């Protein structure tokens, strides 16, 4: 019997079936994402009340579907090289589609008084395609970073530090809030927009576009990859994310401004998995040193944020 045949026989039939089922789930969630993002812009919005209600419904539905998609995608068994290849492919396609397809269409749309229905469909498809590629590239980058996590213990301090950092990044005039205000073109470029109800209609009640940044998708991919790898309570985490992320997005839609997504993702990861975290005395000291490093890095970013934001403002 050949070596190749040996490897094939080593794969249990139930494992193959499980992988196929997971892949079907991933494709199903992706299909729903496509339907939501393509349908929302063409939904009629006759008044302000309808705009608010429909926007909330689509936002909650999208949060559920998005979390379902990422949590299932990170269940797929892939080697390090397969993850790296997926990251490279999605990142390259995103860059090309954004610059050679979406950007020219958006520039043309800005110059048209009454774009045709066909043009609107083309524009929405381009936006959808670019957003999906960005989500996939970011989550596979997160799954690659997840490979350095040697135990569930390492996930706890990482999420705690992400939580603390993002509170400052987004709130208290941190770097994320500065970029959103001073360099909106760059912020939009590295974000995937939520479904915008009525965006392709002539309604004057179209809500403002809300996006989720690539860093959030990266963290999503990372935490789900780690939770699947160590058989942690990922299903409960997904339910917490629907609750916290969905609530945050509804608050943003209501005019609360940008909110720290890392906080919701980190809390949703930590709370259902507290029983997985056990630290020795040496590990506690290591966490203390790491915390000091985070403080120094935060101070450095605070001092450099004006320079960083100035460069981001140059993006068109």
C-alpha positions as CSV (number, residue, x, y, z in Angstrom):
1,X,0.0,0.0,0.0
2,X,1.4,3.4,-0.9
3,X,2.1,6.3,1.5
4,X,-0.7,8.3,-0.1
5,X,-3.2,5.5,0.5
6,X,-2.0,5.3,4.1
7,X,-2.7,8.9,4.7
8,X,-6.2,8.7,3.1
9,X,-7.1,5.7,5.3
10,X,-5.9,7.5,8.4
11,X,-8.7,10.1,8.0
12,X,-11.8,8.8,9.9
13,X,-15.0,8.9,7.8
14,X,-16.7,10.9,10.5
15,X,-14.0,13.5,10.3
16,X,-14.5,13.9,6.5
17,X,-18.3,14.1,7.0
18,X,-17.8,16.7,9.7
19,X,-15.6,18.8,7.4
20,X,-18.1,18.6,4.6
21,X,-20.9,19.7,6.9
22,X,-18.8,22.6,8.2
23,X,-18.0,23.7,4.7
24,X,-21.7,23.6,3.8
25,X,-22.5,25.7,6.8
26,X,-19.8,28.2,5.8
27,X,-21.2,28.5,2.3
28,X,-24.8,28.8,3.6
29,X,-23.8,31.7,6.0
30,X,-22.0,33.3,3.1
31,X,-25.0,33.1,0.9
32,X,-27.2,34.8,3.5
33,X,-24.6,37.6,3.8
34,X,-24.8,38.1,0.0
35,X,-28.6,38.2,0.1
36,X,-28.7,40.7,3.0
37,X,-26.1,43.0,1.6
38,X,-27.6,43.0,-1.9
39,X,-31.2,43.3,-0.8
40,X,-30.9,46.0,1.8
41,X,-29.9,48.9,-0.6
42,X,-33.0,48.3,-2.7
43,X,-35.5,48.1,0.1
44,X,-37.9,51.1,-0.1
45,X,-37.7,53.5,2.9
46,X,-40.8,55.7,2.8
47,X,-40.3,57.5,6.1
48,X,-38.0,57.9,9.1
49,X,-39.7,55.3,11.3
50,X,-39.4,52.7,8.5
51,X,-35.7,53.6,8.1
52,X,-35.0,53.1,11.8
53,X,-37.0,49.8,12.1
54,X,-35.6,48.3,8.9
55,X,-32.1,49.4,9.7
56,X,-32.3,47.7,13.1
57,X,-33.7,44.5,11.6
58,X,-31.0,44.2,9.0
59,X,-28.3,45.1,11.5
60,X,-29.3,42.4,13.9
61,X,-29.7,39.9,11.2
62,X,-26.3,40.8,9.7
63,X,-24.6,40.5,13.1
64,X,-26.0,37.0,13.6
65,X,-25.0,35.9,10.1
66,X,-21.6,37.4,10.2
67,X,-20.7,35.7,13.5
68,X,-22.1,32.4,12.2
69,X,-20.0,32.7,9.1
70,X,-16.7,33.4,10.9
71,X,-17.3,30.9,13.7
72,X,-17.9,28.1,11.1
73,X,-15.1,29.2,8.8
74,X,-12.6,28.9,11.6
75,X,-13.8,25.3,12.2
76,X,-12.4,24.2,8.9
77,X,-9.2,22.1,9.4
78,X,-6.5,23.8,7.5
79,X,-2.7,23.5,7.6
80,X,-0.5,26.6,8.3
81,X,0.4,26.8,4.6
82,X,-3.3,26.5,3.6
83,X,-4.1,29.4,5.9
84,X,-1.2,31.4,4.5
85,X,-2.3,30.8,0.9
86,X,-5.9,31.8,1.8
87,X,-4.7,35.0,3.4
88,X,-2.5,35.9,0.4
89,X,-5.2,35.1,-2.1
90,X,-8.0,37.0,-0.3
91,X,-5.7,40.0,0.4
92,X,-4.5,40.2,-3.2
93,X,-8.1,39.9,-4.6
94,X,-9.3,42.5,-2.1
95,X,-6.6,45.0,-3.1
96,X,-7.3,44.5,-6.8
97,X,-11.1,44.6,-6.6
98,X,-11.1,47.6,-4.3
99,X,-8.8,49.7,-6.6
100,X,-9.7,48.4,-10.0
101,X,-13.5,47.8,-9.6
102,X,-15.1,49.4,-6.6
103,X,-13.2,52.7,-6.6
104,X,-13.9,53.5,-10.3
105,X,-17.6,52.7,-9.9
106,X,-17.9,54.9,-6.8
107,X,-16.1,57.7,-8.6
108,X,-18.5,57.4,-11.5
109,X,-21.5,57.2,-9.2
110,X,-20.6,60.5,-7.6
111,X,-20.8,62.2,-11.0
112,X,-24.2,60.7,-12.0
113,X,-27.4,62.5,-11.3
114,X,-29.7,59.5,-11.7
115,X,-27.7,56.3,-12.0
116,X,-29.6,53.4,-13.8
117,X,-30.8,50.4,-12.0
118,X,-28.2,48.2,-13.7
119,X,-25.4,50.6,-12.6
120,X,-26.7,50.5,-9.0
121,X,-26.7,46.7,-9.0
122,X,-23.1,46.7,-10.4
123,X,-22.0,49.1,-7.7
124,X,-23.6,47.1,-4.9
125,X,-22.1,43.8,-6.2
126,X,-18.7,45.5,-6.2
127,X,-19.1,46.7,-2.7
128,X,-20.3,43.3,-1.5
129,X,-17.4,41.5,-3.2
130,X,-14.8,43.8,-1.7
131,X,-16.3,43.6,1.7
132,X,-16.4,39.8,1.7
133,X,-12.8,39.6,0.5
134,X,-11.7,42.0,3.3
135,X,-13.5,40.0,5.9
136,X,-11.9,36.7,4.7
137,X,-8.4,38.2,4.5
138,X,-8.6,39.7,8.0
139,X,-10.1,36.5,9.6
140,X,-7.4,34.3,8.0
141,X,-4.7,36.6,9.2
142,X,-6.3,36.2,12.7
143,X,-6.3,32.4,12.3
144,X,-2.6,32.5,11.4
145,X,-1.7,34.6,14.5
146,X,-3.8,32.1,16.5
147,X,-1.2,29.4,15.8
148,X,1.3,31.0,18.3
149,X,-1.2,30.4,21.1
150,X,0.1,27.4,23.0
151,X,-2.8,26.9,25.5
152,X,-6.1,28.4,26.4
153,X,-4.3,30.4,29.1
154,X,-2.7,32.6,26.6
155,X,-6.0,33.7,25.2
156,X,-7.2,35.3,28.5
157,X,-4.5,38.0,28.9
158,X,-4.5,38.6,25.2
159,X,-8.3,39.4,25.2
160,X,-7.9,41.4,28.4
161,X,-5.2,43.6,26.8
162,X,-7.2,44.0,23.6
163,X,-10.2,45.1,25.7
164,X,-8.2,47.7,27.6
165,X,-6.4,49.0,24.5
166,X,-9.5,49.3,22.4
167,X,-11.3,51.4,25.1
168,X,-8.5,54.0,24.6
169,X,-8.2,53.5,20.8
170,X,-11.9,54.2,20.2
171,X,-12.9,56.3,23.2
172,X,-11.1,59.2,24.8
173,X,-10.0,60.6,21.5
174,X,-7.7,57.6,20.8
175,X,-6.2,56.8,17.4
176,X,-9.2,54.9,16.0
177,X,-11.6,57.7,16.7
178,X,-9.1,60.2,15.3
179,X,-8.8,58.2,12.1
180,X,-12.6,57.9,11.8
181,X,-12.9,61.7,12.2
182,X,-9.9,63.0,10.3
183,X,-9.4,60.3,7.7
184,X,-12.8,58.9,6.8
185,X,-11.7,57.7,3.4
186,X,-9.0,55.5,4.9
187,X,-11.4,54.3,7.6
188,X,-14.0,53.3,5.0
189,X,-11.3,51.5,2.9
190,X,-10.3,49.2,5.8
191,X,-13.9,48.5,6.9
192,X,-16.7,46.3,5.7
193,X,-20.0,48.2,5.7
194,X,-23.2,46.8,7.2
195,X,-26.2,46.5,5.0
196,X,-27.4,50.1,4.3
197,X,-31.2,50.1,3.9
198,X,-32.4,52.1,0.9
199,X,-28.9,53.1,-0.3
200,X,-29.8,52.5,-3.9
201,X,-33.2,54.4,-3.7
202,X,-33.9,58.1,-3.8
203,X,-35.2,58.1,-0.3
204,X,-34.1,61.0,1.9
205,X,-34.2,58.8,5.0
206,X,-31.2,56.6,4.2
207,X,-29.3,55.9,7.4
208,X,-25.6,56.7,7.7
209,X,-23.2,54.0,6.6
210,X,-21.8,51.9,9.5
211,X,-18.7,49.7,9.0
212,X,-16.8,47.2,11.1
213,X,-13.0,47.6,10.8
214,X,-10.6,44.9,9.6
215,X,-9.0,44.7,13.0
216,X,-12.3,43.4,14.5
217,X,-12.5,40.7,11.8
218,X,-8.9,39.8,12.6
219,X,-9.7,39.4,16.3
220,X,-12.9,37.4,15.5
221,X,-10.8,35.0,13.4
222,X,-8.2,34.7,16.0
223,X,-10.4,34.0,19.0
224,X,-12.6,31.4,17.1
225,X,-9.5,29.7,15.8
226,X,-8.1,29.4,19.3
227,X,-11.4,28.2,20.8
228,X,-11.8,25.5,18.1
229,X,-8.2,24.4,18.5
230,X,-8.5,23.8,22.2
231,X,-12.2,22.7,22.2
232,X,-13.4,25.7,24.2
233,X,-16.9,26.8,24.6
234,X,-17.2,28.6,21.3
235,X,-20.9,28.2,20.9
236,X,-21.7,30.2,24.1
237,X,-19.1,32.8,23.0
238,X,-20.9,33.2,19.6
239,X,-24.2,33.8,21.5
240,X,-22.6,36.4,23.7
241,X,-21.2,38.1,20.6
242,X,-24.6,38.2,19.0
243,X,-25.9,39.9,22.1
244,X,-23.0,42.4,22.7
245,X,-22.0,43.1,19.1
246,X,-25.6,43.4,18.0
247,X,-26.4,45.8,20.9
248,X,-23.3,47.9,20.1
249,X,-24.2,48.1,16.4
250,X,-27.8,49.2,17.2
251,X,-26.4,51.8,19.6
252,X,-24.1,53.1,16.8
253,X,-27.1,53.2,14.4
254,X,-28.9,55.3,17.0
255,X,-26.2,57.9,17.0
256,X,-23.9,56.7,19.8
257,X,-20.8,57.2,17.7
258,X,-18.2,54.5,17.2
259,X,-17.9,52.0,19.9
260,X,-14.9,49.6,20.8
261,X,-15.6,46.3,19.1
262,X,-12.7,44.6,20.8
263,X,-14.5,45.0,24.1
264,X,-17.6,43.0,23.0
265,X,-15.5,40.3,21.3
266,X,-13.1,40.0,24.2
267,X,-15.8,39.8,26.9
268,X,-17.8,37.3,24.7
269,X,-14.7,35.1,24.6
270,X,-13.6,35.4,28.2
271,X,-16.9,35.0,30.1
272,X,-18.1,31.6,28.8
273,X,-14.5,30.2,29.1
274,X,-13.4,31.2,32.6
275,X,-13.0,27.5,33.6
276,X,-10.3,27.1,30.9
277,X,-8.0,29.7,32.5
278,X,-5.6,28.5,35.2
279,X,-2.3,30.5,36.0
280,X,0.7,29.6,38.0
281,X,2.7,32.1,40.0
282,X,5.3,32.4,37.2
283,X,2.6,33.0,34.7
284,X,1.1,35.8,36.8
285,X,4.4,37.6,36.8
286,X,4.7,37.2,33.1
287,X,1.3,38.8,32.7
288,X,2.4,41.7,34.8
289,X,5.4,42.2,32.6
290,X,3.3,42.0,29.5
291,X,0.9,44.5,31.0
292,X,3.8,46.9,31.5
293,X,4.7,46.5,27.8
294,X,1.1,47.3,26.8
295,X,1.2,50.4,28.8
296,X,4.4,51.6,27.2
297,X,3.1,50.7,23.7
298,X,-0.1,52.7,24.5
299,X,1.9,55.7,25.5
300,X,4.0,55.4,22.3
301,X,0.9,55.3,20.1
302,X,-0.6,58.3,21.9
303,X,2.5,60.3,21.2
304,X,2.6,59.2,17.6
305,X,-1.1,59.4,16.7
306,X,-0.9,62.8,15.2
307,X,1.7,61.7,12.7
308,X,-0.2,58.4,11.9
309,X,-3.5,60.3,11.4
310,X,-1.8,62.8,9.1
311,X,-0.6,60.0,6.9
312,X,-4.0,58.3,6.8
313,X,-5.7,61.6,5.7
314,X,-3.7,61.4,2.5
315,X,-5.7,58.3,1.4
316,X,-8.4,59.2,-1.1
